[in-house]
Each structure stands twice: as C-alpha cells, then as structure tokens.
Amino acid sequence: MSLARALTYAFLTIAGLGLLDEVAARLSDRVQFGIPLLAAPDFTADLVLRDSLGPRGKPNGHFQKWILNSAGFRSSEAALTPVPGCVRVMTLGSSETFGLTAESPGHEYPAQLADSLRGHGCYQVLNAGMAGIGLPSMIRLWNQWASRFRPDIVVITPNPILYLADQSPAPDTSAQSAPPWWTSRMLGKLRDALPYPDVLHEWVLERQLDDLTWRHAADWQYQTVPVGRLDRFRRDLDSLVTTVSSRGARPVLAAAAIRVGRTVAPGDRLDLEELRLFSARAPTAVALAFDSAAAGVVVALGQRTGAPVVDLPAVMNGRSALFSDAIHYTDAGAAVVAGQVSRVIEGMTPGRERP
C-alpha cells in the first residue's frame, strides 16, 4: 500500500471515529438533558434573553443542569401576584446567586434559602440572579422586569470584582448570539472530562493574562485601591437600594464572600489568578484590598439606609471548603449563605403597602 493511500485511510478512520463520537455526544445530551440533536447548546444563548427590557433570564431556558421557569428565574413557577399571606423573597446577584459551578441542582443558595425558610411560615423565593451581571444591569433588570413580581424582600449580593475590569460595569446592550449548529459537543465534553494539571492551568492563565495586559502602559494596573471605582460601586449599589425601596420592597444587603482569608494559602493562588481574568487591572493584593473595602461599603450603606446587612465575609472568608473556586460556593458554602440570609429575613416584618 502506498504512503498516500495509507494516510488517506488513516484520515478517514479518524474522521469516522470523530463523527461517531460526535453523534454519541449528541445522543447523550438528548437522553440526559432533552437537547435536540441539531441544536448548539450554549450557556449564555440558552439562558439569557436580550430584548427591549434588557438582559434577563430566558423564559423556560434550559442548559444542562440549569433550568429556568417561565419568567426566566431559576425557581419554581411564580405568578406576577404573590400568594396572599405569603412573603415573597427575591435574590439579585451574579453567578454566586444564580448558582453557577459546583452546587448540585437544588442546592444553590436561593434554593437552600427556600428550604431554610419553609419551617418559619409561608415564603416563596425567586432566584433572579444572572451570571456576570453588574449593578447597572441589575438596576435595569429590577426596574424593567423583576419588580413586576412584587417581592416583599429583595436580597442583593453585589460582585465588587466586576469594578476592577478594564471598564467599570455598564448596562449590557450586547446583541443576542448563538453558536452554529455544527459546533462540536464532543470536544466540549472531552475538555470537561480530561484532567487539568495545575502546571498546565497556570501556563494557560499566564497566556490569557498576558493577552489582556500587554498592550497597556505600565501605569494601567492599579497599585492601590482605585478610589474612583470604589465610589462607583457605592453609587450603583445606593441606586439599586433606592429603586428597590421605591417599589415597596425591603432590601437586604449581603457583602460578597471570598475563599481567601487574611493570608493567601498556596492552594488559593491559582484561583486568585483565574479571578484576575475579570480584574486584570488589579494585582492580587489590590483586588483583595478592594474586595475588603467594598464589603465595608455594603455595611456602611446598610447602616445609612436601614437595610439589614448579611456579613458573609465574617463567617466565610478563609474557609476553603465552602468554595469551589475563589468566589463560587460548594453545596456546603451555599448552605452557609442560605442560613445567614434566612436568619435576617426571619427577623423582618415585610411591609405590605404598595405604591
């Protein structure tokens, strides 16, 4: 057999095996998640709707383990009007609230909050969290959509790390897009299944951070906590608290927790470097100082406005078992958040008057 023919046979064999693997991956998704064979599942395209109301959860969205209700919330079904005599609680926040990574279905913190409150009367919890959402988009989500569901209590967990990006958060106006149907699912499953050694992970992170920073001057990176960004965080959070209160709901503020304590453990270093993909302008020490300062902003705003504050850093920071990475929770971590928030809500008497 000639070399050319042998190479042709080898290529066709590899291509055929790849095609069979792709078909198997799509059949597996069909059986496990109900995904059509010719669909191109994508976390953002399948779970986020962008329309005249701004970005919000996609009604009846479904991607792998994440399932949204007809309002686009990761919760059980809910009518616009609350059940009489039942306290409706809404959670606003980014991926930590939505439940993005290690939590098993039904164990994200809003779901566990609902379980915690169940023994204390009639409560309904609506999870309006969205991965990657900043405070300006959260304000728009509340004003244009979430407020229609008339919650009595709104738990707000802002993510301060987003204020260390190249550009501070602004309302999301990006267009809706989805990958083409021929996008390989097999390669995605292979990438998720293969072990990812720390050495390789570190090398990839270094390349990604280099791509984010190389074109900027040396003074582009913050050397101290950027006061302007901290002030912007304060103003945006104040605006959200004000607009929530103006619709007759009672805000509860939760300061965001982080895996790192007073000192950075060796096992936390890679997680913090990965977090820098969202805060490339801030070296790790500056990012941690900013996070601590932002928690102080949350506490001070709660004192000034009378909004109850859940001090998650005080009970969670440095407890690595509660986190799957730098900021996202494990099932156990989500349970701690739910317990802390539940204790605050149980002590509140929600107002019933509506404007």
KELO-801387 format. One line per 3 residues: number of its first residue (from 1); their letters; for each residue x, y, z of C-alpha. Coordinates in steps of 0.1 Angstrom, whole numbers. Layout:
// KELO-801387
NUM = a = X,Y,Z ~ ... .
//
This chain:
// KELO-801387
1 = msl = 0,0,0 ~ 13,34,-9 ~ 20,60,18 .
4 = ara = -6,83,3 ~ -33,56,4 ~ -23,47,40 .
7 = lty = -26,83,51 ~ -59,86,34 ~ -72,56,52 .
10 = afl = -59,69,85 ~ -75,102,79 ~ -109,87,70 .
13 = tia = -107,64,100 ~ -100,92,124 ~ -127,114,108 .
16 = glg = -152,85,111 ~ -144,79,147 ~ -147,116,154 .
19 = lld = -181,116,137 ~ -193,86,157 ~ -181,103,189 .
22 = eva = -200,135,180 ~ -232,115,173 ~ -227,97,207 .
25 = arl = -223,130,225 ~ -254,144,209 ~ -274,113,217 .
28 = sdr = -262,115,253 ~ -273,151,256 ~ -307,142,241 .
31 = vqf = -312,114,267 ~ -298,133,297 ~ -309,169,290 .
34 = gip = -335,166,262 ~ -314,187,239 ~ -323,183,202 .
37 = lla = -297,166,180 ~ -291,195,157 ~ -291,222,184 .
40 = apd = -260,241,195 ~ -263,243,233 ~ -247,274,248 .
43 = fta = -249,286,284 ~ -255,323,275 ~ -276,318,244 .
46 = dlv = -299,292,261 ~ -303,310,295 ~ -302,347,287 .
49 = lrd = -327,368,268 ~ -318,402,255 ~ -348,423,243 .
52 = slg = -363,457,248 ~ -363,451,286 ~ -326,445,287 .
55 = prg = -308,412,296 ~ -328,388,318 ~ -332,351,323 .
58 = kpn = -347,334,292 ~ -382,322,299 ~ -381,284,301 .
61 = ghf = -344,284,294 ~ -326,251,298 ~ -289,243,296 .
64 = qkw = -276,211,311 ~ -284,212,348 ~ -297,248,348 .
67 = iln = -335,251,342 ~ -354,284,343 ~ -391,290,349 .
70 = sag = -415,308,325 ~ -403,342,340 ~ -367,334,334 .
73 = frs = -359,328,371 ~ -341,298,385 ~ -370,289,407 .
76 = sea = -404,272,407 ~ -432,288,388 ~ -444,321,401 .
79 = alt = -474,343,391 ~ -470,381,390 ~ -492,385,421 .
82 = pvp = -478,369,453 ~ -500,344,472 ~ -519,363,499 .
85 = gcv = -502,360,533 ~ -470,346,518 ~ -438,365,519 .
88 = rvm = -421,367,485 ~ -383,370,486 ~ -362,378,455 .
91 = tlg = -325,373,452 ~ -305,396,430 ~ -268,389,422 .
94 = sse = -244,374,397 ~ -231,339,393 ~ -228,332,431 .
97 = tfg = -265,339,434 ~ -276,321,403 ~ -256,290,413 .
100 = lta = -230,285,386 ~ -204,259,393 ~ -201,232,420 .
103 = esp = -236,233,435 ~ -257,204,427 ~ -292,212,413 .
106 = ghe = -315,224,442 ~ -285,233,463 ~ -277,268,450 .
109 = ypa = -281,293,479 ~ -316,307,469 ~ -330,271,468 .
112 = qla = -315,263,502 ~ -328,296,514 ~ -363,285,505 .
115 = dsl = -357,252,524 ~ -345,272,554 ~ -375,295,555 .
118 = rgh = -401,268,549 ~ -403,259,586 ~ -409,295,596 .
121 = gcy = -441,303,577 ~ -451,308,541 ~ -422,321,520 .
124 = qvl = -415,320,483 ~ -380,326,470 ~ -374,338,434 .
127 = nag = -338,334,422 ~ -333,363,398 ~ -295,360,397 .
130 = mag = -277,361,364 ~ -241,351,357 ~ -218,381,352 .
133 = igl = -244,408,358 ~ -231,441,372 ~ -251,466,393 .
136 = psm = -261,488,364 ~ -277,459,346 ~ -292,447,379 .
139 = irl = -309,481,383 ~ -323,477,348 ~ -334,441,354 .
142 = wnq = -352,452,386 ~ -369,483,370 ~ -379,467,337 .
145 = was = -388,431,348 ~ -381,417,383 ~ -401,444,402 .
148 = rfr = -433,432,383 ~ -433,402,406 ~ -438,424,436 .
151 = pdi = -414,408,461 ~ -416,419,498 ~ -379,414,504 .
154 = vvi = -350,417,479 ~ -316,402,488 ~ -289,420,469 .
157 = tpn = -254,404,467 ~ -232,427,445 ~ -200,414,430 .
160 = pil = -173,441,436 ~ -147,423,414 ~ -165,435,383 .
163 = yla = -154,470,392 ~ -118,461,386 ~ -122,452,349 .
166 = dqs = -108,474,322 ~ -141,492,320 ~ -164,495,351 .
169 = pap = -198,478,347 ~ -224,495,325 ~ -259,483,313 .
172 = dts = -255,453,290 ~ -265,462,254 ~ -247,434,236 .
175 = aqs = -266,416,209 ~ -281,381,212 ~ -260,354,195 .
178 = app = -256,317,195 ~ -231,293,181 ~ -238,275,148 .
181 = wwt = -255,241,150 ~ -224,223,138 ~ -203,234,168 .
184 = srm = -188,202,183 ~ -203,190,215 ~ -178,161,217 .
187 = lgk = -148,184,221 ~ -166,203,249 ~ -173,171,268 .
190 = lrd = -137,159,262 ~ -123,192,276 ~ -145,189,307 .
193 = alp = -136,153,313 ~ -98,155,309 ~ -77,162,340 .
196 = ypd = -63,197,340 ~ -29,197,358 ~ -20,228,378 .
199 = vlh = 11,234,357 ~ -10,235,325 ~ -37,256,342 .
202 = ewv = -11,281,353 ~ 5,283,319 ~ -28,289,302 .
205 = ler = -37,316,328 ~ -4,333,322 ~ -10,334,284 .
208 = qld = -45,348,290 ~ -34,375,314 ~ -6,385,290 .
211 = dlt = -31,389,262 ~ -52,412,285 ~ -23,434,297 .
214 = wrh = 5,435,270 ~ -10,464,250 ~ -13,487,281 .
217 = aad = 12,510,297 ~ 28,500,330 ~ 6,525,349 .
220 = wqy = -26,508,336 ~ -25,484,365 ~ -37,497,399 .
223 = qtv = -11,500,426 ~ -36,508,453 ~ -73,505,457 .
226 = pvg = -89,527,430 ~ -110,552,448 ~ -130,561,417 .
229 = rld = -141,526,411 ~ -150,521,448 ~ -171,553,447 .
232 = rfr = -188,540,415 ~ -196,507,433 ~ -210,527,462 .
235 = rdl = -232,549,439 ~ -245,520,419 ~ -254,500,450 .
238 = dsl = -271,530,465 ~ -291,535,434 ~ -303,499,434 .
241 = vtt = -312,500,471 ~ -332,533,464 ~ -351,519,434 .
244 = vss = -359,486,452 ~ -373,506,482 ~ -393,529,458 .
247 = rga = -412,499,446 ~ -423,490,481 ~ -398,461,487 .
250 = rpv = -374,459,516 ~ -338,455,505 ~ -313,432,523 .
253 = laa = -276,437,515 ~ -252,408,515 ~ -215,415,514 .
256 = aai = -198,391,490 ~ -175,364,504 ~ -142,351,490 .
259 = rvg = -123,320,496 ~ -92,337,508 ~ -87,348,545 .
262 = rtv = -62,371,560 ~ -34,352,543 ~ -33,336,509 .
265 = apg = -29,298,512 ~ -8,280,484 ~ -40,263,472 .
268 = drl = -57,296,466 ~ -31,312,443 ~ -44,297,411 .
271 = dle = -80,306,419 ~ -70,342,425 ~ -51,343,393 .
274 = elr = -81,330,375 ~ -102,357,391 ~ -78,382,375 .
277 = lfs = -93,374,341 ~ -122,396,353 ~ -100,421,371 .
280 = ara = -68,423,351 ~ -60,459,361 ~ -56,448,398 .
283 = pta = -28,427,411 ~ -39,401,436 ~ -31,422,467 .
286 = val = -50,452,453 ~ -80,430,443 ~ -82,416,478 .
289 = afd = -79,451,494 ~ -107,463,470 ~ -129,434,480 .
292 = saa = -125,442,517 ~ -132,479,511 ~ -163,470,491 .
295 = agv = -176,449,520 ~ -171,480,542 ~ -192,500,516 .
298 = vva = -220,474,519 ~ -220,476,557 ~ -219,514,557 .
301 = lgq = -247,517,532 ~ -269,493,552 ~ -263,514,583 .
304 = rtg = -272,547,564 ~ -303,533,547 ~ -315,510,574 .
307 = apv = -313,479,552 ~ -303,448,571 ~ -268,435,562 .
310 = vdl = -256,399,559 ~ -219,400,567 ~ -208,369,547 .
313 = pav = -170,377,548 ~ -171,374,586 ~ -184,339,585 .
316 = mng = -170,325,552 ~ -137,342,542 ~ -108,318,546 .
319 = rsa = -129,287,548 ~ -118,270,516 ~ -142,240,520 .
322 = lfs = -171,264,514 ~ -159,274,479 ~ -153,256,446 .
325 = dai = -130,285,434 ~ -122,320,446 ~ -158,332,448 .
328 = hyt = -183,304,439 ~ -198,281,466 ~ -199,244,471 .
331 = dag = -232,229,484 ~ -219,235,519 ~ -210,271,512 .
334 = aav = -244,278,497 ~ -259,263,528 ~ -240,288,550 .
337 = vag = -251,317,528 ~ -287,305,530 ~ -286,301,568 .
340 = qvs = -272,336,573 ~ -297,352,550 ~ -326,332,565 .
343 = rvi = -318,344,600 ~ -320,381,588 ~ -353,375,569 .
346 = egm = -369,357,598 ~ -364,388,619 ~ -380,411,594 .
349 = tpg = -417,422,591 ~ -421,429,554 ~ -442,459,545 .
352 = rer = -474,451,526 ~ -482,485,512 ~ -475,490,476 .
355 = p = -472,523,457 .
//
